[in-house]
Amino acid sequence: MPPLVPLIIQDRMFDTNGQLYFPNVGLNIAEHPFWQPEFVGDTIVVNGKVWPYYAVDQQRYLFWFLNGSNARPYDMFLQDLVTGIKGPPMWVIGTDGGFLDTPVLIDPNQTKKAGQQSLVMMPGERYLVIIDFADPVWQGLMLAAGVDLSVQGVNLTLRNTARTPFPDGAPAVSSTTGRILQFRVSTNKPTDNSFDPSAPVTPTDWDTPLRKNKIVRLVDPVAGTLATTPDPVIANVTRLLTLNEVMGMAGPLEVLVNNTKWGGKSADTVMFPDGIRPDFTENTLIGNYLSEMPQEGDTEVWEIINMTADAHPIHLHLVQFQLINRQAYDVKAYIPAYDAAFPGGLYIPAYGPPLDYNTGNLNKLGGNPEPTVIGLAMPPLPSEAGWKDTVIMYPGEVTRIAVRWAPTDKPIHKTTDPYPNPNLVFPFNPRDLWREYVWHCHIIDHEDNEMMRPDQVVPQAVGRSYVQGVDY
């Protein structure tokens, strides 16, 4: 592989003394004196430096992009700001959960119908990307514009065009937040024997350019469905969950997953005098009330309805998952139906889902009415079609993911396998000492104000002896 360069991208603010500045006055002062719904900085910082540059030769480099911002997304491509020429292209070879099967081209000069033109990252997402600064097509475009890279270098800017909040908020400012860092390309063109992502792939080796073994596919990423070959993937459980925003007089008060606070307690102590949803399970050791309690080894489909105005990068701990598809739903019809399902027929913030979590929807866990979907489900982008632990969930859409509560390299559960399958287990006790994991929004300001819930894996007992406090 080419040389590896990690690039941690953040937006920050500084005061006139050059010190980090963070707003300390909230929108709704009475309820949350300090909380800002989304912190958005006016300065881009990469690896701790403000608008840095990185000197490169005309060869391939491997970059590990990480969005470390509180809330800002990045929609990235390269461009020479003098000539306006875009490129060279980027090749995505890995996601949050490891290598893809084959490289995915991100080319700002191609049409949308032909493929991806830019790389979008929300907070918490990571991508492994190869950039070839000797790319012949891009160098040809530069030569046509009067720049001969054999005799002169060029300064390329990693651009950002993402709106904040994403996807319909304020645009990035081209002179500041629209620029991430500069690549200073020299005239030096060394011999490059590193992996070439643009090399054609033949049928004899198509499954091995990046990985020793192909990805275990829970999802057919082209069809946008659960995989049907070589063995059909069957969901043991389907959950229908929501993303909710509770509004105050001056703006958001808090943001929630499945309309439930971290501890699982209802804000309405009249409806439940003890403050507890009777359909939630109590973790008496830690004091949380749990609703997501997957069985170790199971494959679950989570259908997450984004009822807020913005996109959220939803992140699951312990496991990697695969994006199935995204599909629009009838927001105007769903919100009144959702609100009417609450006791009294009006939305109750932080009450939990309006229906019983386990029985309220006959087909799906979660306690939410079924939305009416619109149009066709959209399969994942090629750059998303691998193992992920963080995925963008857009407003007005249902995002579906396939989550298997077992390591990613375990084979698909066949219908002839025993259930639960004793091979689909973690190499440790996922519930040792009543251990909890979490799922949450990766916008830091959201996860810090209730957009996070604990979950707990029910371990398999087949072929094991469980000792409290000891991993097996």
C-alpha positions as semicolon CSV with decimal commas, in nm:
position;residue;x (nm);y (nm);z (nm)
1;M;0,000;0,000;0,000
2;P;0,105;0,366;-0,043
3;P;0,229;0,573;0,253
4;L;-0,048;0,613;0,515
5;V;-0,140;0,963;0,633
6;P;-0,413;1,008;0,898
7;L;-0,620;1,327;0,857
8;I;-0,845;1,419;1,150
9;I;-1,073;1,700;1,035
10;Q;-1,245;1,935;1,281
11;D;-1,400;2,281;1,286
12;R;-1,311;2,510;1,575
13;M;-1,335;2,870;1,694
14;F;-1,059;3,086;1,842
15;D;-1,070;3,410;2,036
16;T;-0,851;3,713;1,967
17;N;-0,574;3,560;2,182
18;G;-0,566;3,247;1,972
19;Q;-0,729;3,035;2,242
20;L;-1,001;2,781;2,170
21;Y;-1,344;2,936;2,208
22;F;-1,667;2,748;2,282
23;P;-2,006;2,919;2,333
24;N;-2,131;2,881;2,690
25;V;-2,485;3,019;2,661
26;G;-2,765;2,791;2,550
27;L;-3,067;2,867;2,333
28;N;-3,318;2,775;2,602
29;I;-3,148;2,921;2,909
30;A;-3,407;2,817;3,166
31;E;-3,390;2,447;3,075
32;H;-3,035;2,418;2,941
33;P;-2,820;2,720;3,033
34;F;-2,513;2,598;2,844
35;W;-2,629;2,354;2,574
36;Q;-2,584;2,440;2,207
37;P;-2,781;2,208;1,973
38;E;-2,490;2,200;1,728
39;F;-2,152;2,366;1,771
40;V;-2,026;2,487;1,434
41;G;-1,681;2,644;1,411
42;D;-1,557;2,902;1,160
43;T;-1,206;2,759;1,127
44;I;-1,098;2,421;0,988
45;V;-0,832;2,231;1,181
46;V;-0,657;1,918;1,051
47;N;-0,446;1,710;1,289
48;G;-0,451;2,005;1,529
49;K;-0,331;2,266;1,278
50;V;-0,535;2,545;1,124
51;W;-0,568;2,514;0,744
52;P;-0,242;2,321;0,704
53;Y;-0,063;2,208;0,392
54;Y;0,086;1,870;0,314
55;A;0,371;1,833;0,064
56;V;0,334;1,541;-0,176
57;D;0,515;1,403;-0,479
58;Q;0,345;1,282;-0,794
59;Q;0,260;0,936;-0,661
60;R;-0,012;0,754;-0,469
61;Y;-0,086;0,827;-0,103
62;L;-0,318;0,654;0,140
63;F;-0,526;0,884;0,364
64;W;-0,732;0,787;0,666
65;F;-1,006;1,052;0,682
66;L;-1,186;1,096;1,014
67;N;-1,455;1,355;1,077
68;G;-1,380;1,468;1,432
69;S;-1,609;1,772;1,431
70;N;-1,890;1,822;1,680
71;A;-2,159;1,861;1,417
72;R;-2,011;1,978;1,084
73;P;-2,032;1,745;0,783
74;Y;-1,782;1,750;0,498
75;D;-1,854;1,699;0,128
76;M;-1,505;1,669;-0,017
77;F;-1,321;1,678;-0,348
78;L;-0,989;1,818;-0,473
79;Q;-0,951;2,130;-0,687
80;D;-0,685;2,365;-0,819
81;L;-0,830;2,702;-0,726
82;V;-0,618;2,888;-0,985
83;T;-0,739;2,702;-1,294
84;G;-1,061;2,568;-1,142
85;I;-0,968;2,216;-1,255
86;K;-1,110;1,948;-1,025
87;G;-0,923;1,633;-0,930
88;P;-0,738;1,411;-0,906
89;P;-1,004;1,154;-0,812
90;M;-1,016;0,971;-0,480
91;W;-1,047;0,595;-0,443
92;V;-1,228;0,469;-0,134
93;I;-1,086;0,134;-0,026
94;G;-1,212;0,110;0,333
95;T;-1,492;0,220;0,565
96;D;-1,541;0,227;0,942
97;G;-1,533;-0,153;0,960
98;G;-1,245;-0,240;0,727
99;F;-1,154;-0,282;0,362
100;L;-1,410;-0,294;0,083
101;D;-1,394;-0,579;-0,165
102;T;-1,282;-0,348;-0,447
103;P;-1,189;0,022;-0,472
104;V;-1,466;0,277;-0,534
105;L;-1,397;0,575;-0,759
106;I;-1,489;0,925;-0,636
107;D;-1,434;1,153;-0,936
108;P;-1,552;1,518;-0,928
109;N;-1,535;1,530;-1,309
110;Q;-1,783;1,250;-1,374
111;T;-2,159;1,291;-1,395
112;K;-2,386;1,191;-1,109
113;K;-2,533;0,913;-1,321
114;A;-2,185;0,770;-1,374
115;G;-2,093;0,760;-1,006
116;Q;-1,994;0,956;-0,700
117;Q;-1,843;1,302;-0,747
118;S;-1,750;1,370;-0,384
119;L;-1,708;1,201;-0,048
120;V;-1,955;1,294;0,229
121;M;-1,858;1,238;0,593
122;M;-2,058;1,321;0,902
123;P;-1,907;1,323;1,254
124;G;-1,765;0,987;1,356
125;E;-1,738;0,846;1,004
126;R;-1,403;0,722;0,872
127;Y;-1,287;0,643;0,519
128;L;-0,962;0,496;0,387
129;V;-0,881;0,673;0,059
130;I;-0,608;0,653;-0,205
131;I;-0,522;0,966;-0,406
132;D;-0,287;0,939;-0,704
133;F;-0,122;1,277;-0,766
134;A;0,017;1,131;-1,090
135;D;-0,328;1,042;-1,223
136;P;-0,287;1,072;-1,604
137;V;-0,642;1,190;-1,680
138;W;-0,623;1,469;-1,423
139;Q;-0,272;1,568;-1,536
140;G;-0,408;1,586;-1,892
141;L;-0,677;1,829;-1,780
142;M;-0,415;2,039;-1,603
143;L;-0,192;2,040;-1,913
144;A;-0,484;2,158;-2,126
145;A;-0,528;2,443;-1,879
146;G;-0,161;2,541;-1,919
147;V;-0,010;2,363;-1,617
148;D;0,265;2,115;-1,705
149;L;0,337;1,919;-1,389
150;S;0,664;1,792;-1,529
151;V;0,807;2,145;-1,498
152;Q;0,598;2,311;-1,228
153;G;0,418;2,207;-0,913
154;V;0,061;2,290;-0,817
155;N;-0,130;2,362;-0,498
156;L;-0,450;2,160;-0,464
157;T;-0,723;2,237;-0,213
158;L;-0,936;1,976;-0,044
159;R;-1,274;2,149;-0,080
160;N;-1,582;2,121;0,137
161;T;-1,928;2,207;0,004
162;A;-2,148;2,051;0,277
163;R;-2,427;2,259;0,429
164;T;-2,459;2,273;0,808
165;P;-2,690;2,143;0,952
166;F;-2,685;1,877;0,683
167;P;-2,818;1,862;0,420
168;D;-3,019;2,187;0,397
169;G;-2,850;2,430;0,636
170;A;-2,613;2,718;0,572
171;P;-2,355;2,665;0,295
172;A;-1,986;2,641;0,368
173;V;-1,799;2,969;0,313
174;S;-1,570;2,915;0,016
175;S;-1,281;3,115;0,164
176;T;-1,292;2,953;0,511
177;T;-1,502;2,647;0,600
178;G;-1,512;2,554;0,232
179;R;-1,137;2,477;0,245
180;I;-0,994;2,191;0,451
181;L;-0,624;2,167;0,366
182;Q;-0,380;2,220;0,082
183;F;-0,175;1,957;-0,098
184;R;0,145;2,105;-0,242
185;V;0,231;1,878;-0,535
186;S;0,598;1,884;-0,637
187;T;0,746;1,811;-0,979
188;N;0,908;1,496;-0,839
189;K;0,759;1,179;-0,989
190;P;0,920;0,877;-0,820
191;T;0,873;0,519;-0,930
192;D;0,551;0,402;-0,768
193;N;0,504;0,028;-0,719
194;S;0,229;0,064;-0,460
195;F;-0,122;-0,074;-0,501
196;D;-0,298;0,088;-0,797
197;P;-0,674;0,113;-0,733
198;S;-0,743;0,203;-1,096
199;A;-0,593;-0,120;-1,231
200;P;-0,854;-0,339;-1,403
201;V;-0,979;-0,634;-1,201
202;T;-0,997;-0,972;-1,369
203;P;-1,244;-1,250;-1,283
204;T;-0,965;-1,460;-1,136
205;D;-0,863;-1,212;-0,871
206;W;-1,159;-0,975;-0,828
207;D;-1,222;-1,080;-0,471
208;T;-0,867;-1,031;-0,347
209;P;-0,735;-0,685;-0,444
210;L;-0,801;-0,549;-0,095
211;R;-0,906;-0,835;0,129
212;K;-0,788;-1,189;0,198
213;N;-1,153;-1,293;0,205
214;K;-1,455;-1,116;0,061
215;I;-1,690;-0,929;0,292
216;V;-1,949;-1,152;0,456
217;R;-2,255;-1,002;0,294
218;L;-2,563;-0,950;0,505
219;V;-2,685;-0,711;0,235
220;D;-2,697;-0,713;-0,144
221;P;-2,567;-0,356;-0,191
222;V;-2,682;-0,335;-0,553
223;A;-3,040;-0,447;-0,487
224;G;-3,062;-0,274;-0,149
225;T;-3,208;-0,584;0,016
226;L;-3,093;-0,852;0,253
227;A;-2,858;-1,086;0,068
228;T;-3,012;-1,392;-0,098
229;T;-2,696;-1,568;-0,217
230;P;-2,502;-1,784;-0,153
231;D;-2,731;-1,828;0,149
232;P;-3,039;-1,615;0,222
233;V;-3,005;-1,378;0,514
234;I;-3,308;-1,384;0,743
235;A;-3,375;-1,121;1,007
236;N;-3,446;-1,275;1,346
237;V;-3,585;-0,942;1,467
238;T;-3,696;-0,620;1,298
239;R;-3,709;-0,298;1,500
240;L;-3,887;0,020;1,390
241;L;-3,732;0,314;1,577
242;T;-3,743;0,693;1,556
243;L;-3,518;0,998;1,580
244;N;-3,694;1,282;1,760
245;E;-3,625;1,648;1,834
246;V;-3,797;1,815;2,130
247;M;-3,848;2,185;2,061
248;G;-3,853;2,475;2,308
249;M;-3,937;2,843;2,268
250;A;-3,592;2,932;2,130
251;G;-3,499;2,608;1,957
252;P;-3,428;2,244;2,039
253;L;-3,443;2,139;2,405
254;E;-3,301;1,791;2,345
255;V;-3,274;1,524;2,078
256;L;-3,377;1,164;2,139
257;V;-3,357;0,816;1,992
258;N;-3,699;0,647;1,995
259;N;-3,831;0,940;2,203
260;T;-3,656;0,791;2,507
261;K;-3,412;0,944;2,749
262;W;-3,083;0,772;2,834
263;G;-3,213;0,603;3,148
264;G;-3,539;0,484;2,991
265;K;-3,757;0,673;3,239
266;S;-4,063;0,855;3,117
267;A;-4,081;1,228;3,176
268;D;-4,451;1,183;3,247
269;T;-4,474;1,066;3,609
270;V;-4,855;1,092;3,599
271;M;-4,887;0,824;3,334
272;F;-4,636;0,599;3,512
273;P;-4,613;0,693;3,881
274;D;-4,282;0,510;3,918
275;G;-4,154;0,678;3,601
276;I;-4,088;0,344;3,432
277;R;-4,219;0,202;3,107
278;P;-4,357;-0,143;3,200
279;D;-4,245;-0,284;2,864
280;F;-3,879;-0,192;2,935
281;T;-3,641;-0,425;3,122
282;E;-3,463;-0,294;3,428
283;N;-3,088;-0,332;3,472
284;T;-3,095;-0,319;3,850
285;L;-2,715;-0,313;3,879
286;I;-2,670;0,006;3,676
287;G;-3,015;0,162;3,704
288;N;-3,103;0,193;3,334
289;Y;-3,415;0,065;3,167
290;L;-3,345;-0,128;2,849
291;S;-3,550;-0,180;2,535
292;E;-3,291;-0,303;2,282
293;M;-3,172;-0,643;2,411
294;P;-3,052;-0,843;2,108
295;Q;-2,969;-1,212;2,123
296;E;-2,601;-1,289;2,059
297;G;-2,568;-1,432;1,709
298;D;-2,894;-1,285;1,579
299;T;-2,925;-1,071;1,268
300;E;-3,156;-0,775;1,322
301;V;-3,294;-0,518;1,081
302;W;-3,324;-0,171;1,232
303;E;-3,555;0,063;1,041
304;I;-3,494;0,413;1,175
305;I;-3,744;0,689;1,096
306;N;-3,583;1,034;1,099
307;M;-3,856;1,271;1,225
308;T;-3,617;1,564;1,269
309;A;-3,525;1,837;1,020
310;D;-3,162;1,732;0,978
311;A;-2,941;1,431;0,905
312;H;-2,790;1,233;1,193
313;P;-2,486;1,002;1,188
314;I;-2,617;0,708;1,393
315;H;-2,352;0,491;1,557
316;L;-2,376;0,149;1,723
317;H;-2,116;0,027;1,972
318;L;-1,980;-0,331;1,985
319;V;-2,096;-0,424;1,634
320;Q;-2,048;-0,331;1,272
321;F;-2,351;-0,333;1,043
322;Q;-2,438;-0,301;0,675
323;L;-2,660;-0,034;0,521
324;I;-2,957;-0,192;0,340
325;N;-3,130;0,112;0,190
326;R;-3,292;0,450;0,248
327;Q;-3,650;0,534;0,155
328;A;-3,863;0,846;0,176
329;Y;-4,181;0,835;0,383
330;D;-4,494;1,050;0,398
331;V;-4,390;1,294;0,672
332;K;-4,711;1,499;0,660
333;A;-4,923;1,190;0,717
334;Y;-4,692;1,018;0,964
335;I;-4,639;1,290;1,225
336;P;-5,014;1,334;1,302
337;A;-5,057;0,955;1,317
338;Y;-4,754;0,925;1,545
339;D;-4,873;1,204;1,775
340;A;-5,224;1,057;1,792
341;A;-5,085;0,723;1,914
342;F;-4,979;0,879;2,247
343;P;-5,214;0,873;2,547
344;G;-5,444;1,173;2,505
345;G;-5,367;1,194;2,133
346;L;-5,085;1,446;2,167
347;Y;-4,708;1,399;2,143
348;I;-4,545;1,353;2,484
349;P;-4,173;1,441;2,471
350;A;-3,938;1,181;2,620
351;Y;-4,229;0,951;2,701
352;G;-4,080;0,666;2,501
353;P;-4,249;0,531;2,190
354;P;-4,625;0,587;2,183
355;L;-4,713;0,216;2,167
356;D;-4,593;-0,080;2,369
357;Y;-4,236;-0,156;2,257
358;N;-4,291;-0,531;2,220
359;T;-4,654;-0,557;2,107
360;G;-4,754;-0,215;1,972
361;N;-4,658;-0,301;1,614
362;L;-4,750;-0,659;1,531
363;N;-4,460;-0,699;1,289
364;K;-4,182;-0,491;1,440
365;L;-4,046;-0,408;1,783
366;G;-4,007;-0,044;1,884
367;G;-4,356;0,076;1,974
368;N;-4,406;0,301;1,671
369;P;-4,674;0,318;1,400
370;E;-4,571;0,206;1,053
371;P;-4,495;0,494;0,811
372;T;-4,620;0,508;0,453
373;V;-4,311;0,490;0,232
374;I;-4,281;0,679;-0,094
375;G;-4,110;0,570;-0,414
376;L;-3,826;0,322;-0,441
377;A;-3,578;0,238;-0,169
378;M;-3,230;0,366;-0,256
379;P;-2,943;0,120;-0,206
380;P;-2,622;0,232;-0,034
381;L;-2,364;0,432;-0,223
382;P;-2,076;0,211;-0,337
383;S;-1,848;0,383;-0,085
384;E;-2,090;0,282;0,195
385;A;-2,129;-0,079;0,083
386;G;-1,907;-0,238;0,346
387;W;-1,908;-0,287;0,719
388;K;-1,999;0,039;0,894
389;D;-2,051;0,145;1,253
390;T;-2,176;0,496;1,170
391;V;-2,416;0,583;0,890
392;I;-2,595;0,900;0,775
393;M;-2,971;0,900;0,830
394;Y;-3,141;1,175;0,630
395;P;-3,453;1,372;0,727
396;G;-3,779;1,250;0,578
397;E;-3,638;0,901;0,525
398;V;-3,644;0,556;0,679
399;T;-3,288;0,420;0,694
400;R;-3,256;0,042;0,719
401;I;-2,947;-0,136;0,847
402;A;-2,865;-0,504;0,900
403;V;-2,699;-0,561;1,236
404;R;-2,552;-0,897;1,329
405;W;-2,459;-0,940;1,694
406;A;-2,146;-1,140;1,620
407;P;-1,800;-1,073;1,467
408;T;-1,794;-0,963;1,103
409;D;-1,590;-1,260;0,979
410;K;-1,840;-1,525;1,091
411;P;-2,022;-1,699;0,802
412;I;-2,390;-1,645;0,726
413;H;-2,634;-1,837;0,943
414;K;-2,797;-2,106;0,729
415;T;-3,150;-2,229;0,780
416;T;-3,003;-2,573;0,853
417;D;-2,786;-2,436;1,135
418;P;-2,910;-2,471;1,493
419;Y;-3,070;-2,172;1,659
420;P;-2,912;-2,001;1,835
421;N;-2,601;-2,077;1,632
422;P;-2,314;-2,157;1,875
423;N;-2,062;-2,045;1,610
424;L;-2,200;-1,690;1,595
425;V;-2,050;-1,567;1,922
426;F;-1,811;-1,300;2,038
427;P;-1,469;-1,403;2,173
428;F;-1,566;-1,248;2,507
429;N;-1,871;-1,230;2,729
430;P;-2,085;-0,947;2,587
431;R;-2,282;-0,920;2,911
432;D;-2,012;-0,966;3,172
433;L;-2,106;-0,780;3,492
434;W;-2,430;-0,660;3,328
435;R;-2,221;-0,481;3,067
436;E;-2,410;-0,230;2,854
437;Y;-2,325;-0,086;2,514
438;V;-2,488;0,214;2,346
439;W;-2,635;0,341;2,024
440;H;-2,646;0,714;1,959
441;C;-2,611;1,007;1,725
442;H;-2,246;1,093;1,664
443;I;-2,311;1,467;1,659
444;I;-2,142;1,531;1,992
445;D;-2,387;1,799;2,102
446;H;-2,676;1,559;2,040
447;E;-2,533;1,254;2,215
448;D;-2,449;1,477;2,514
449;N;-2,813;1,581;2,550
450;E;-3,005;1,252;2,555
451;M;-2,967;1,125;2,195
452;M;-2,820;0,800;2,326
453;R;-2,962;0,478;2,463
454;P;-2,798;0,175;2,628
455;D;-2,845;-0,174;2,488
456;Q;-2,748;-0,511;2,622
457;V;-2,666;-0,835;2,442
458;V;-2,824;-1,155;2,571
459;P;-2,535;-1,405;2,550
460;Q;-2,570;-1,757;2,418
461;A;-2,538;-2,027;2,680
462;V;-2,476;-2,307;2,432
463;G;-2,145;-2,482;2,497
464;R;-2,037;-2,234;2,762
465;S;-2,002;-2,196;3,131
466;Y;-2,069;-1,842;3,248
467;V;-1,881;-1,707;3,546
468;Q;-1,985;-1,365;3,671
469;G;-1,704;-1,117;3,629
470;V;-1,488;-1,340;3,407
471;D;-1,469;-1,323;3,028
472;Y;-1,488;-1,657;2,854
